[in-house]
Amino acid sequence: MQTLKVSSKTDPKKLAVALCESLKESGGEVILQAVGAGAVNQAVKGIIIARGLAAPEGADLKAVPGFAETELDGRQITAVRFRVLWR
């Protein structure tokens, strides 16, 4: 399963396109990982835009949020992960 990392500087429109392409290539499931409020905001915007891109194809996206422990610069931090499914 592919993981896309999102930062607070990520362009949500570009993220949406990348998300849709990744979902088609990976069999319909991708993880978005965001650390920090700004990154989570951009991830949510990207998912919303991607839903609009998927709609003309008769598809919808389902996003399941959760927490995950990850390492950044040698220290443990909590990331927000969105498991996005193509339906």
C-alpha positions as CSV (number, residue, x, y, z in Angstrom):
1,M,0.0,0.0,0.0
2,Q,1.4,3.4,-1.0
3,T,1.9,6.2,1.6
4,L,1.8,9.8,0.5
5,K,3.3,12.3,3.0
6,V,1.5,15.6,3.3
7,S,3.1,18.8,4.7
8,S,1.5,22.2,5.5
9,K,3.0,23.5,2.2
10,T,1.5,20.7,0.1
11,D,-0.8,22.1,-2.7
12,P,-4.2,20.4,-2.1
13,K,-5.0,20.4,-5.8
14,K,-1.8,18.6,-6.7
15,L,-2.3,16.2,-3.8
16,A,-5.9,15.4,-5.1
17,V,-4.5,14.5,-8.5
18,A,-1.7,12.4,-7.1
19,L,-4.2,10.7,-4.7
20,C,-6.6,9.8,-7.5
21,E,-3.7,8.4,-9.7
22,S,-2.3,6.5,-6.8
23,L,-5.6,5.0,-5.9
24,K,-6.1,3.8,-9.5
25,E,-2.6,2.3,-9.6
26,S,-2.6,0.7,-6.2
27,G,-5.9,-1.2,-6.4
28,G,-8.0,1.4,-4.5
29,E,-6.2,2.0,-1.2
30,V,-3.7,4.7,-0.2
31,I,-2.5,6.1,3.1
32,L,-2.1,9.9,3.6
33,Q,0.2,10.8,6.5
34,A,0.3,14.2,8.0
35,V,2.2,15.7,11.0
36,G,0.9,18.9,12.5
37,A,-2.3,20.9,12.1
38,G,-1.4,22.6,8.9
39,A,-0.5,19.3,7.2
40,V,-3.8,17.7,8.4
41,N,-5.7,20.7,7.0
42,Q,-4.0,20.3,3.6
43,A,-4.7,16.5,3.6
44,V,-8.4,17.0,4.3
45,K,-8.6,19.6,1.5
46,G,-6.9,17.2,-0.8
47,I,-9.3,14.4,0.0
48,I,-12.3,16.7,-0.6
49,I,-10.9,17.8,-4.0
50,A,-10.1,14.2,-4.9
51,R,-13.8,13.2,-4.2
52,G,-14.8,15.8,-6.8
53,L,-12.3,14.3,-9.3
54,A,-13.6,10.8,-8.7
55,A,-17.3,11.6,-9.0
56,P,-17.4,11.9,-12.9
57,E,-16.1,8.3,-13.0
58,G,-19.0,7.1,-10.9
59,A,-16.7,6.6,-7.9
60,D,-16.5,8.0,-4.3
61,L,-13.7,8.1,-1.8
62,K,-13.9,6.9,1.8
63,A,-11.4,8.3,4.3
64,V,-10.7,6.6,7.6
65,P,-8.7,8.7,10.0
66,G,-6.4,7.4,12.7
67,F,-3.2,8.0,14.6
68,A,0.2,6.4,14.0
69,E,3.5,6.6,15.8
70,T,6.4,7.6,13.5
71,E,10.0,8.8,13.7
72,L,11.1,12.3,12.7
73,D,14.6,13.5,13.3
74,G,15.3,10.7,15.7
75,R,12.3,11.2,17.9
76,Q,8.9,9.5,18.2
77,I,6.0,11.7,17.1
78,T,2.3,11.1,16.5
79,A,1.0,11.4,12.9
80,V,-2.5,11.5,11.6
81,R,-3.1,8.9,8.9
82,F,-6.0,8.8,6.5
83,R,-6.7,5.5,4.9
84,V,-8.3,6.5,1.6
85,L,-10.4,3.9,-0.3
86,W,-11.7,4.2,-3.9
87,R,-15.3,3.0,-3.9
